[in-house]
Amino acid sequence: MKIAVILSGCGMMDGSEVHESICTLLNLDKQGIEYQCFAPNLEQAKVANHFTHQADTNNPRNMLVEAARIARGNIKDLRDFNTIDFDAVIFPGGSGAVTNLIHSGSVLPDVSKIITDCFESRMPIGAICIAPMLIAQVLGSNGITITIGNDPKVASAIEQTGARHQECTAEDIVIDPENLIVTTPAYMLAKSIKEVDTGISKLVRAIAKLGR
């Protein structure tokens, strides 16, 4: 198998959540699954100082350049993604999943195309933490089932897209077998990286099973 991992920068407040991203890559490697990271070659919607938790308006950052930190440089421009090269796709969470990959209320065209193409090609889609919201924006009208944990406000926003929300613990997953979508709450609920890893490990195994 070969799985695409879609990143949106580096850091929970303005990009891809680092723990969730690394747990994803680690569990793919443990399963003997080849992966390729991608990110949009675009400026981030916002930049945060992760030490002070304050906005940094003086230092714009590029999603692809920042995500390359997580991928150790082994990353490609999202425009180079082609569904025929992969068996599944996974979106780690972090604020960037809904601030960088969604602009002015609409999912970036390249991201929307990837999600739509994967869905229409019957390619499994995994989404972690807040990233299922991204999937709901694109595929909600198809009646997909996803989870972000148990946050009522976010769950309501998901259901407004037409998607169904199912409550779930941080260490578990929700599988939509009909639509080949697997989601896990991760840091929407998790209190430790151990809990995050447990849920992501299950997600990776489920995605692998659906893709074979």
Residue frames as a rotation matrix with the C-alpha (Angstrom) as fourth column:
MET 1
0.568 0.823 0.000 0.00
0.823 -0.568 0.000 0.00
0.000 0.000 -1.000 0.00
LYS 2
-0.715 -0.676 0.178 0.91
0.659 -0.737 -0.151 3.64
0.233 0.009 0.972 -0.39
ILE 3
0.340 0.866 -0.365 -0.95
0.940 -0.317 0.125 6.31
-0.007 -0.386 -0.922 1.54
ALA 4
-0.277 -0.337 0.900 -0.93
0.400 -0.892 -0.212 10.09
0.874 0.301 0.382 1.13
VAL 5
0.004 0.213 -0.977 -0.78
0.978 -0.205 -0.041 12.22
-0.209 -0.955 -0.209 4.28
ILE 6
0.130 0.163 0.978 -2.07
0.588 -0.807 0.057 15.75
0.799 0.567 -0.201 3.80
LEU 7
-0.252 -0.344 -0.904 -0.48
0.941 -0.303 -0.147 18.37
-0.223 -0.889 0.401 6.06
SER 8
0.579 0.575 0.578 -1.33
0.663 -0.744 0.076 22.05
0.474 0.340 -0.812 6.54
GLY 9
0.401 -0.526 0.750 1.73
-0.535 -0.799 -0.274 23.56
0.744 -0.292 -0.601 8.19
CYS 10
-0.218 -0.551 -0.806 3.43
0.446 0.678 -0.584 22.70
0.868 -0.487 0.098 11.48
GLY 11
-0.989 -0.137 0.053 1.90
0.008 -0.407 -0.913 23.30
0.147 -0.903 0.404 14.90
MET 12
-0.539 0.828 -0.153 -1.44
0.833 0.496 -0.245 22.77
-0.127 -0.260 -0.957 16.60
MET 13
-0.100 0.533 -0.840 -2.42
0.405 -0.750 -0.523 26.45
-0.909 -0.393 -0.141 16.59
ASP 14
0.233 0.149 -0.961 -1.77
-0.610 -0.747 -0.264 27.31
-0.757 0.648 -0.083 12.96
GLY 15
-0.275 -0.370 -0.887 -0.93
-0.925 0.353 0.140 24.12
0.261 0.859 -0.439 11.06
SER 16
0.329 0.326 -0.886 -0.88
-0.177 0.943 0.282 20.35
0.928 0.064 0.368 11.41
GLU 17
0.766 -0.033 0.642 -0.80
-0.640 0.049 0.767 19.04
-0.057 -0.998 0.016 14.97
VAL 18
-0.085 -0.943 -0.321 2.72
-0.930 0.190 -0.314 17.62
0.357 0.272 -0.894 15.35
HIS 19
-0.572 -0.111 0.813 1.90
-0.573 0.763 -0.299 14.70
-0.587 -0.637 -0.500 17.68
GLU 20
0.434 0.832 0.345 -1.00
-0.246 0.477 -0.843 13.59
-0.867 0.281 0.412 15.50
SER 21
0.695 -0.228 -0.682 1.08
-0.711 -0.076 -0.699 13.87
0.108 0.971 -0.214 12.34
ILE 22
-0.372 -0.928 -0.023 4.03
-0.898 0.366 -0.244 11.93
0.235 -0.071 -0.969 13.77
CYS 23
-0.354 0.332 0.874 1.77
-0.430 0.772 -0.468 9.24
-0.831 -0.542 -0.130 15.26
THR 24
0.746 0.641 -0.179 0.21
-0.412 0.233 -0.881 8.86
-0.523 0.731 0.438 11.80
LEU 25
0.408 -0.673 -0.617 3.57
-0.800 0.061 -0.596 8.46
0.439 0.737 -0.514 10.06
LEU 26
-0.552 -0.648 0.525 4.90
-0.828 0.501 -0.252 6.15
-0.099 -0.573 -0.813 12.78
ASN 27
-0.052 0.612 0.789 1.89
-0.350 0.729 -0.589 3.85
-0.935 -0.306 0.176 12.67
LEU 28
0.835 0.239 -0.496 1.99
-0.536 0.150 -0.830 3.71
-0.124 0.959 0.253 8.87
ASP 29
-0.022 -0.945 -0.327 5.64
-0.877 0.176 -0.447 2.69
0.479 0.277 -0.833 9.08
LYS 30
-0.531 -0.132 0.837 4.88
-0.689 0.643 -0.336 0.08
-0.494 -0.755 -0.432 11.75
GLN 31
0.432 0.781 0.452 2.29
-0.234 0.580 -0.780 -1.43
-0.871 0.231 0.434 9.42
GLY 32
-0.416 -0.693 0.588 4.84
0.455 0.402 0.795 -1.54
-0.787 0.599 0.148 6.61
ILE 33
0.550 0.706 0.446 2.86
0.780 -0.245 -0.575 1.01
-0.296 0.665 -0.686 4.61
GLU 34
-0.593 -0.729 0.342 4.66
0.805 -0.548 0.228 3.43
0.021 0.410 0.912 2.32
TYR 35
0.486 0.768 -0.416 3.54
0.749 -0.612 -0.253 7.03
-0.449 -0.189 -0.873 2.63
GLN 36
-0.507 -0.561 0.655 4.05
0.772 -0.633 0.055 10.40
0.384 0.533 0.754 0.98
CYS 37
-0.120 0.421 -0.899 3.36
0.692 -0.614 -0.380 13.73
-0.712 -0.668 -0.217 2.66
PHE 38
-0.304 0.121 0.945 1.78
0.782 -0.536 0.320 16.64
0.545 0.836 0.068 0.81
ALA 39
-0.101 0.380 -0.920 0.90
0.691 -0.639 -0.339 20.23
-0.716 -0.669 -0.198 1.67
PRO 40
0.781 0.411 0.469 -0.38
0.624 -0.542 -0.563 23.25
0.023 0.733 -0.680 -0.26
ASN 41
-0.394 -0.916 0.071 2.34
0.919 -0.395 0.001 25.60
0.027 0.066 0.997 -1.45
LEU 42
0.206 0.601 0.773 0.44
0.380 -0.777 0.502 28.57
0.902 0.190 -0.388 -0.06
GLU 43
-0.706 -0.410 0.578 0.75
-0.289 -0.578 -0.763 31.09
0.647 -0.706 0.290 2.75
GLN 44
-0.657 0.446 -0.607 -0.87
0.738 0.546 -0.397 30.11
0.155 -0.709 -0.688 6.04
ALA 45
0.242 0.851 0.465 -4.11
0.548 -0.516 0.658 31.85
0.800 0.096 -0.592 7.00
LYS 46
0.847 -0.046 0.530 -2.54
-0.427 -0.654 0.625 32.79
0.318 -0.756 -0.573 10.34
VAL 47
-0.056 -0.900 -0.433 0.68
0.155 0.421 -0.894 32.34
0.986 -0.117 0.116 12.27
ALA 48
0.901 0.378 0.214 0.89
-0.172 -0.143 0.975 31.68
0.399 -0.915 -0.063 16.02
ASN 49
-0.268 -0.919 0.290 3.70
-0.714 -0.012 -0.700 31.82
0.647 -0.395 -0.652 18.54
HIS 50
0.357 0.485 -0.799 3.37
0.034 0.848 0.529 28.41
0.933 -0.216 0.286 20.18
PHE 51
-0.589 -0.586 -0.557 5.32
0.626 0.105 -0.773 29.59
0.511 -0.804 0.305 23.24
THR 52
-0.976 0.206 -0.063 3.22
-0.129 -0.791 -0.598 32.65
-0.173 -0.576 0.799 24.06
HIS 53
-0.418 0.849 0.323 0.03
0.833 0.500 -0.237 31.41
-0.362 0.170 -0.916 22.35
GLN 54
0.107 0.399 -0.911 -0.27
-0.026 -0.915 -0.404 34.83
-0.994 0.066 -0.087 20.73
ALA 55
0.855 0.218 0.471 -0.81
0.461 0.099 -0.882 35.65
-0.238 0.971 -0.016 17.07
ASP 56
-0.212 -0.942 -0.262 2.32
0.373 -0.325 0.869 36.52
-0.903 0.087 0.420 15.10
THR 57
0.772 0.634 0.047 1.38
0.327 -0.333 -0.884 39.01
-0.545 0.698 -0.464 12.43
ASN 58
0.516 -0.649 -0.559 4.95
-0.678 -0.708 0.196 39.89
-0.523 0.278 -0.806 11.42
ASN 59
-0.587 -0.805 0.087 6.15
-0.637 0.525 0.564 36.54
-0.500 0.276 -0.821 10.12
PRO 60
0.502 0.785 -0.364 4.01
-0.845 0.355 -0.399 34.98
-0.184 0.508 0.842 7.36
ARG 61
-0.486 -0.641 0.594 4.68
-0.500 0.761 0.412 31.29
-0.716 -0.097 -0.691 6.77
ASN 62
-0.214 0.301 -0.929 4.18
-0.918 0.264 0.297 28.88
0.335 0.916 0.220 3.92
MET 63
0.630 0.582 0.515 2.26
-0.732 0.666 0.142 25.65
-0.260 -0.466 0.845 4.58
LEU 64
0.888 -0.306 -0.343 4.53
0.032 0.786 -0.617 23.48
0.458 0.537 0.708 2.44
VAL 65
-0.044 -0.967 0.253 7.74
-0.282 -0.231 -0.931 24.89
0.958 -0.112 -0.262 3.93
GLU 66
-0.174 0.031 0.984 6.48
-0.978 -0.125 -0.169 24.51
0.118 -0.992 0.052 7.49
ALA 67
0.804 0.538 0.253 5.04
-0.560 0.828 0.017 21.00
-0.200 -0.156 0.967 6.94
ALA 68
0.518 -0.702 -0.489 8.43
-0.202 0.455 -0.867 19.96
0.831 0.548 0.094 5.56
ARG 69
-0.292 -0.579 0.761 9.66
-0.891 -0.124 -0.437 20.14
0.347 -0.806 -0.480 9.16
ILE 70
0.300 0.517 0.802 7.37
-0.761 0.636 -0.125 17.26
-0.575 -0.573 0.584 10.10
ALA 71
0.984 0.178 0.030 8.16
-0.113 0.737 -0.666 15.27
-0.141 0.652 0.745 6.95
ARG 72
0.262 -0.964 0.051 11.93
0.177 0.099 0.979 15.80
-0.949 -0.247 0.197 7.31
GLY 73
-0.393 -0.416 -0.820 11.89
-0.575 -0.585 0.572 17.38
-0.718 0.696 -0.009 3.86
ASN 74
-0.969 0.080 0.233 10.23
0.216 0.732 0.646 14.42
-0.119 0.677 -0.727 2.15
ILE 75
-0.098 0.955 -0.281 7.12
0.379 -0.225 -0.898 16.30
-0.920 -0.194 -0.340 1.04
LYS 76
-0.727 -0.077 0.682 5.47
0.686 -0.117 0.718 17.35
0.025 0.990 0.138 -2.19
ASP 77
-0.860 0.481 -0.168 3.30
-0.490 -0.871 0.015 20.22
-0.139 0.096 0.986 -3.36
LEU 78
-0.312 0.832 0.459 -0.36
-0.069 0.462 -0.884 19.25
-0.948 -0.307 -0.087 -3.04
ARG 79
0.356 0.446 -0.821 -0.81
-0.801 -0.307 -0.514 20.04
-0.482 0.841 0.248 -6.72
ASP 80
-0.481 -0.634 -0.605 1.33
-0.841 0.529 0.115 16.97
0.247 0.565 -0.787 -7.51
PHE 81
-0.558 0.328 0.762 -1.15
-0.361 0.732 -0.578 14.61
-0.747 -0.598 -0.290 -5.83
ASN 82
-0.367 0.480 -0.797 -2.80
-0.828 0.222 0.515 12.04
0.424 0.849 0.315 -8.10
THR 83
0.333 0.606 0.723 -5.29
-0.883 0.470 0.013 9.50
-0.332 -0.642 0.691 -6.80
ILE 84
0.852 0.032 -0.522 -3.96
-0.316 0.827 -0.466 6.76
0.417 0.562 0.715 -9.10
ASP 85
-0.104 -0.990 -0.092 -0.67
-0.350 0.123 -0.929 6.80
0.931 -0.064 -0.359 -7.16
PHE 86
-0.784 -0.182 0.593 -2.23
-0.602 -0.005 -0.798 6.00
0.149 -0.983 -0.106 -3.78
ASP 87
-0.611 0.543 -0.577 -4.50
0.395 0.840 0.372 3.55
0.687 0.000 -0.727 -1.99
ALA 88
0.411 0.718 -0.563 -5.80
0.890 -0.180 0.420 5.89
0.200 -0.673 -0.712 0.72
VAL 89
-0.252 -0.444 0.860 -5.42
0.167 -0.895 -0.414 9.39
0.953 0.039 0.300 2.16
ILE 90
0.187 0.247 -0.951 -5.16
0.969 0.113 0.220 10.63
0.161 -0.962 -0.219 5.76
PHE 91
0.131 -0.060 0.990 -5.64
0.068 -0.995 -0.069 14.16
0.989 0.077 -0.126 7.12
PRO 92
-0.476 -0.293 -0.829 -4.06
0.847 0.102 -0.522 14.82
0.238 -0.951 0.199 10.56
GLY 93
0.605 0.790 -0.104 -5.70
0.777 -0.557 0.293 17.51
0.174 -0.258 -0.950 12.67
GLY 94
-0.544 -0.677 -0.496 -4.53
0.737 -0.668 0.103 20.79
-0.401 -0.310 0.862 14.11
SER 95
0.072 0.621 -0.780 -5.98
0.148 -0.780 -0.607 24.25
-0.986 -0.072 -0.148 13.55
GLY 96
-0.639 -0.432 -0.637 -4.51
-0.507 -0.386 0.771 24.36
-0.579 0.815 0.027 10.05
ALA 97
-0.834 0.353 0.425 -6.92
0.509 0.791 0.341 21.67
-0.215 0.500 -0.839 8.88
VAL 98
0.153 0.983 0.104 -9.79
0.979 -0.136 -0.150 24.14
-0.133 0.124 -0.983 9.19
THR 99
0.540 0.006 -0.841 -8.04
0.114 -0.991 0.067 27.51
-0.834 -0.132 -0.536 8.90
ASN 100
-0.395 -0.788 -0.472 -5.48
-0.470 -0.268 0.841 26.84
-0.789 0.554 -0.265 6.17
LEU 101
-0.929 0.045 0.367 -7.28
0.293 0.695 0.657 24.18
-0.226 0.718 -0.659 4.12
ILE 102
0.148 0.970 0.193 -10.55
0.989 -0.142 -0.043 26.13
-0.014 0.197 -0.980 4.32
HIS 103
-0.879 -0.449 -0.158 -10.58
0.438 -0.893 0.103 29.74
-0.187 0.022 0.982 3.13
SER 104
-0.788 0.610 -0.082 -13.53
-0.615 -0.786 0.061 32.13
-0.028 0.098 0.995 3.52
GLY 105
-0.014 0.843 0.537 -15.79
-0.738 0.354 -0.575 29.23
-0.675 -0.404 0.617 4.41
SER 106
0.862 0.294 -0.413 -14.85
-0.505 0.557 -0.659 27.12
0.036 0.777 0.628 1.38
VAL 107
0.542 -0.681 0.493 -12.42
0.248 0.690 0.680 24.22
-0.803 -0.247 0.543 1.19
LEU 108
-0.194 -0.702 -0.686 -9.41
-0.611 -0.460 0.644 25.02
-0.767 0.544 -0.340 -0.99
PRO 109
0.549 0.505 -0.666 -10.12
-0.831 0.245 -0.500 23.78
-0.089 0.827 0.555 -4.55
ASP 110
-0.217 -0.713 -0.667 -7.10
-0.688 0.596 -0.414 21.43
0.692 0.369 -0.620 -4.61
VAL 111
-0.894 -0.078 0.441 -8.11
-0.414 0.517 -0.749 19.92
-0.170 -0.853 -0.494 -1.26
SER 112
0.033 0.993 0.112 -11.76
-0.687 0.104 -0.720 19.61
-0.726 -0.053 0.685 -2.23
LYS 113
0.370 0.052 -0.927 -10.76
-0.876 0.351 -0.330 17.87
0.309 0.935 0.176 -5.47
ILE 114
-0.685 -0.687 -0.243 -8.61
-0.534 0.700 -0.474 15.35
0.496 -0.195 -0.846 -3.59
ILE 115
-0.705 0.478 0.524 -11.41
-0.381 0.368 -0.848 14.50
-0.598 -0.798 -0.078 -1.16
THR 116
0.325 0.890 -0.320 -13.98
-0.755 0.041 -0.655 14.24
-0.570 0.454 0.685 -3.95
ASP 117
0.119 -0.369 -0.922 -11.72
-0.854 0.436 -0.285 12.19
0.507 0.821 -0.263 -6.22
CYS 118
-0.879 -0.467 0.102 -10.86
-0.441 0.711 -0.548 9.78
0.183 -0.526 -0.830 -3.38
PHE 119
-0.382 0.830 0.407 -14.53
-0.454 0.215 -0.864 9.39
-0.805 -0.515 0.295 -2.48
GLU 120
0.516 0.629 -0.582 -15.57
-0.792 0.092 -0.604 8.77
-0.326 0.772 0.545 -6.08
SER 121
-0.045 -0.641 -0.767 -12.66
-0.753 0.525 -0.395 6.37
0.656 0.560 -0.506 -6.61
ARG 122
0.878 0.419 -0.231 -13.68
-0.139 0.686 0.714 4.36
0.457 -0.595 0.661 -3.51
MET 123
-0.164 -0.975 -0.148 -10.39
0.260 0.102 -0.960 5.23
0.952 -0.196 0.237 -1.84
PRO 124
0.375 0.332 -0.865 -10.43
0.892 0.126 0.435 5.17
0.253 -0.935 -0.249 1.98
ILE 125
0.029 -0.281 0.959 -10.19
-0.034 -0.959 -0.280 8.54
0.999 -0.024 -0.037 3.73
GLY 126
0.070 -0.065 -0.995 -8.90
0.961 0.272 0.050 9.00
0.267 -0.960 0.082 7.27
ALA 127
0.048 -0.037 0.998 -9.34
-0.005 -0.999 -0.037 12.20
0.999 -0.004 -0.048 9.28
ILE 128
-0.212 -0.337 -0.917 -8.06
0.879 0.345 -0.330 13.04
0.428 -0.876 0.223 12.74
CYS 129
-0.715 -0.098 -0.693 -9.07
0.564 -0.666 -0.488 15.53
-0.413 -0.739 0.531 15.44
ILE 130
-0.063 0.694 -0.718 -10.82
-0.133 -0.718 -0.683 18.53
-0.989 0.052 0.137 13.81
ALA 131
-0.835 -0.385 -0.392 -9.98
-0.411 -0.035 0.911 17.37
-0.365 0.922 -0.129 10.26
PRO 132
-0.625 0.674 0.394 -13.27
0.731 0.682 -0.006 15.42
-0.273 0.285 -0.919 9.92
MET 133
0.185 0.666 -0.722 -14.92
0.236 -0.744 -0.626 18.85
-0.954 -0.054 -0.295 9.71
LEU 134
-0.450 -0.464 -0.763 -12.98
-0.643 -0.425 0.638 19.35
-0.620 0.777 -0.107 6.50
ILE 135
-0.984 0.098 0.146 -14.34
0.164 0.812 0.561 16.07
-0.063 0.576 -0.815 5.12
ALA 136
-0.226 0.965 -0.131 -17.88
0.752 0.087 -0.653 17.02
-0.619 -0.247 -0.746 6.13
GLN 137
-0.081 0.153 -0.985 -17.61
-0.286 -0.950 -0.124 20.31
-0.955 0.272 0.121 4.24
VAL 138
-0.669 -0.285 -0.686 -16.93
-0.724 0.042 0.689 18.40
-0.167 0.958 -0.234 1.03
LEU 139
-0.825 0.218 -0.522 -18.87
-0.075 0.873 0.482 15.15
0.561 0.436 -0.704 1.47
GLY 140
-0.874 0.449 0.187 -21.54
-0.222 -0.026 -0.975 15.94
-0.433 -0.893 0.123 4.05
SER 141
-0.122 0.891 -0.437 -24.36
-0.958 -0.220 -0.182 15.88
-0.258 0.397 0.881 1.53
ASN 142
-0.264 -0.043 -0.964 -23.57
-0.538 0.836 0.110 12.21
0.801 0.547 -0.243 0.91
GLY 143
0.714 0.658 0.241 -24.68
-0.535 0.290 0.794 11.36
0.452 -0.695 0.559 4.44
ILE 144
-0.084 -0.840 -0.536 -21.25
0.032 0.535 -0.844 10.29
0.996 -0.088 -0.018 5.69
THR 145
0.940 0.300 -0.159 -20.68
0.143 0.076 0.987 9.35
0.308 -0.951 0.028 9.34
ILE 146
-0.051 -0.987 0.151 -17.74
0.237 -0.159 -0.958 10.88
0.970 -0.013 0.242 11.19
THR 147
0.708 0.233 -0.667 -16.59
0.694 -0.051 0.718 11.90
0.133 -0.971 -0.198 14.68
ILE 148
0.026 -0.743 0.669 -14.72
-0.107 -0.668 -0.737 14.73
0.994 -0.052 -0.096 16.36
GLY 149
-0.916 -0.323 -0.239 -15.44
0.160 0.252 -0.954 13.30
0.369 -0.912 -0.179 19.82
ASN 150
-0.191 0.895 -0.403 -18.30
0.976 0.217 0.019 14.87
0.105 -0.390 -0.915 21.76
ASP 151
-0.867 -0.121 -0.484 -18.12
0.209 -0.969 -0.132 18.66
-0.452 -0.216 0.865 21.30
PRO 152
-0.021 0.976 0.216 -21.79
0.715 0.165 -0.679 19.63
-0.699 0.140 -0.701 20.77
LYS 153
0.379 0.144 -0.914 -21.02
-0.298 -0.916 -0.268 22.86
-0.876 0.374 -0.304 18.90
VAL 154
-0.556 -0.659 -0.506 -18.69
-0.723 0.083 0.686 21.23
-0.411 0.747 -0.522 16.38
ALA 155
-0.787 0.335 0.518 -20.96
0.386 0.922 -0.010 18.19
-0.481 0.192 -0.855 16.08
SER 156
0.259 0.935 -0.242 -23.85
0.387 -0.330 -0.861 20.50
-0.885 0.129 -0.448 15.25
ALA 157
0.136 -0.302 -0.944 -21.80
-0.719 -0.685 0.115 22.27
-0.681 0.663 -0.310 12.59
ILE 158
-0.881 -0.461 0.105 -20.92
-0.301 0.717 0.629 18.89
-0.365 0.523 -0.771 11.09
GLU 159
-0.476 0.768 0.429 -24.55
0.647 0.636 -0.421 17.80
-0.596 0.077 -0.799 10.97
GLN 160
0.306 0.554 -0.774 -25.50
-0.130 -0.781 -0.611 21.05
-0.943 0.287 -0.167 9.25
THR 161
-0.484 -0.547 -0.683 -23.45
-0.776 -0.093 0.624 19.84
-0.405 0.832 -0.379 6.26
GLY 162
0.433 0.681 -0.590 -25.63
-0.836 0.548 0.018 16.73
0.336 0.486 0.807 6.00
ALA 163
-0.406 -0.656 -0.636 -23.07
-0.249 0.749 -0.613 14.45
0.879 -0.091 -0.468 7.64
ARG 164
0.785 0.586 -0.200 -23.90
-0.011 0.336 0.942 12.37
0.620 -0.737 0.270 10.71
HIS 165
-0.171 -0.845 0.506 -21.84
-0.720 -0.243 -0.650 12.81
0.672 -0.476 -0.567 13.87
GLN 166
0.661 0.300 -0.688 -21.18
0.167 0.835 0.525 9.86
0.731 -0.462 0.502 16.18
GLU 167
0.655 -0.422 0.627 -19.70
-0.750 -0.459 0.476 10.40
0.087 -0.782 -0.617 19.64
CYS 168
0.680 -0.553 -0.481 -16.41
0.302 0.809 -0.504 8.64
0.668 0.197 0.718 20.29
THR 169
0.849 -0.472 -0.237 -13.62
0.163 -0.192 0.968 8.52
-0.502 -0.860 -0.086 22.88
ALA 170
0.491 -0.743 -0.455 -10.08
-0.814 -0.577 0.064 9.70
-0.310 0.339 -0.888 22.15
GLU 171
-0.480 -0.770 0.420 -8.77
-0.614 0.637 0.466 6.15
-0.626 -0.035 -0.779 22.04
ASP 172
-0.131 0.508 0.851 -11.33
0.448 0.797 -0.406 4.83
-0.885 0.328 -0.331 19.60
ILE 173
-0.958 -0.177 -0.224 -12.45
-0.135 -0.413 0.901 5.34
-0.252 0.893 0.372 16.00
VAL 174
0.169 0.985 0.043 -15.64
-0.241 0.084 -0.967 5.65
-0.956 0.153 0.251 13.98
ILE 175
-0.871 -0.426 0.245 -15.77
0.079 0.372 0.925 3.70
-0.485 0.825 -0.290 10.75
ASP 176
0.226 0.874 -0.430 -18.20
-0.636 -0.202 -0.745 4.49
-0.738 0.442 0.510 7.95
PRO 177
-0.371 -0.484 0.793 -17.83
0.137 0.816 0.562 1.22
-0.918 0.317 -0.237 5.99
GLU 178
0.505 0.645 0.573 -20.18
0.684 0.105 -0.722 2.25
-0.526 0.757 -0.388 3.21
ASN 179
0.994 -0.083 0.072 -18.26
-0.029 -0.828 -0.561 5.42
0.106 0.555 -0.825 2.41
LEU 180
0.451 -0.876 -0.170 -14.81
0.772 0.478 -0.418 4.12
0.448 0.057 0.892 3.45
ILE 181
0.149 -0.350 0.925 -14.18
-0.285 -0.911 -0.299 6.92
0.947 -0.219 -0.235 5.96
VAL 182
0.294 -0.157 -0.943 -12.40
0.835 0.522 0.174 6.47
0.464 -0.839 0.285 9.32
THR 183
0.182 -0.183 0.966 -12.16
-0.211 -0.967 -0.144 9.21
0.960 -0.178 -0.215 11.95
THR 184
0.116 -0.186 -0.976 -10.78
0.906 0.423 0.027 9.58
0.408 -0.887 0.217 15.49
PRO 185
0.903 0.427 0.053 -11.00
0.370 -0.833 0.410 12.50
0.220 -0.351 -0.910 17.97
ALA 186
-0.055 -0.998 0.004 -7.31
0.749 -0.044 -0.661 12.63
0.660 -0.033 0.750 19.02
TYR 187
-0.836 -0.439 -0.329 -6.64
0.541 -0.556 -0.631 15.96
0.094 -0.706 0.702 20.74
MET 188
-0.290 0.837 0.464 -10.26
-0.295 -0.539 0.789 17.04
0.911 0.092 0.403 20.50
LEU 189
0.793 0.601 0.100 -10.52
-0.321 0.271 0.907 14.87
0.518 -0.752 0.408 23.62
ALA 190
0.457 -0.637 -0.620 -7.14
0.573 0.744 -0.343 13.27
0.680 -0.199 0.706 24.39
LYS 191
0.978 -0.160 0.133 -5.25
-0.202 -0.576 0.792 14.17
-0.050 -0.802 -0.596 27.55
SER 192
0.188 -0.958 0.217 -1.98
-0.334 0.146 0.931 12.60
-0.924 -0.248 -0.292 26.45
ILE 193
-0.168 -0.352 -0.921 -0.03
-0.984 0.000 0.179 11.59
-0.063 0.936 -0.346 23.37
LYS 194
-0.931 -0.138 0.336 -0.57
-0.174 0.982 -0.077 7.96
-0.320 -0.130 -0.939 24.44
GLU 195
-0.082 0.980 0.181 -4.32
0.207 0.194 -0.959 8.34
-0.975 -0.041 -0.219 23.97
VAL 196
0.341 0.126 -0.932 -3.75
-0.762 -0.544 -0.352 10.06
-0.551 0.830 -0.089 20.63
ASP 197
-0.590 -0.690 -0.418 -1.50
-0.806 0.478 0.350 7.24
-0.042 0.544 -0.838 19.47
THR 198
-0.707 0.387 0.592 -4.01
0.098 0.883 -0.459 4.56
-0.701 -0.266 -0.662 20.49
GLY 199
0.355 0.921 -0.163 -6.76
-0.001 -0.174 -0.985 6.12
-0.935 0.350 -0.060 18.38
ILE 200
0.319 -0.297 -0.900 -4.51
-0.899 -0.397 -0.187 6.83
-0.301 0.869 -0.393 15.40
SER 201
-0.775 -0.594 0.215 -3.08
-0.526 0.795 0.301 3.30
-0.350 0.120 -0.929 15.52
LYS 202
-0.291 0.774 0.562 -6.64
0.354 0.633 -0.689 1.94
-0.889 -0.002 -0.459 15.20
LEU 203
0.566 0.506 -0.651 -7.38
-0.342 -0.574 -0.744 4.41
-0.750 0.643 -0.152 12.40
VAL 204
-0.189 -0.735 -0.652 -4.31
-0.952 -0.027 0.306 3.39
-0.242 0.678 -0.694 10.40
ARG 205
-0.865 -0.112 0.490 -5.13
-0.091 0.994 0.067 -0.30
-0.494 0.014 -0.869 10.76
ALA 206
0.065 0.977 0.203 -8.73
0.320 0.173 -0.931 0.30
-0.945 0.126 -0.302 9.71
ILE 207
0.464 0.025 -0.885 -7.69
-0.683 -0.626 -0.376 2.37
-0.563 0.780 -0.273 6.69
ALA 208
-0.603 -0.771 -0.205 -5.23
-0.754 0.467 0.462 -0.34
-0.260 0.433 -0.863 5.68
LYS 209
-0.657 0.427 0.621 -7.95
0.247 0.900 -0.358 -3.00
-0.712 -0.082 -0.697 5.95
LEU 210
0.420 0.878 -0.228 -10.43
0.093 -0.292 -0.952 -0.94
-0.903 0.378 -0.205 3.90
GLY 211
0.348 -0.350 -0.870 -7.82
-0.818 -0.566 -0.099 -0.24
-0.457 0.746 -0.483 1.24
ARG 212
-0.725 -0.683 0.095 -6.86
-0.571 0.672 0.471 -3.84
-0.385 0.287 -0.877 0.62
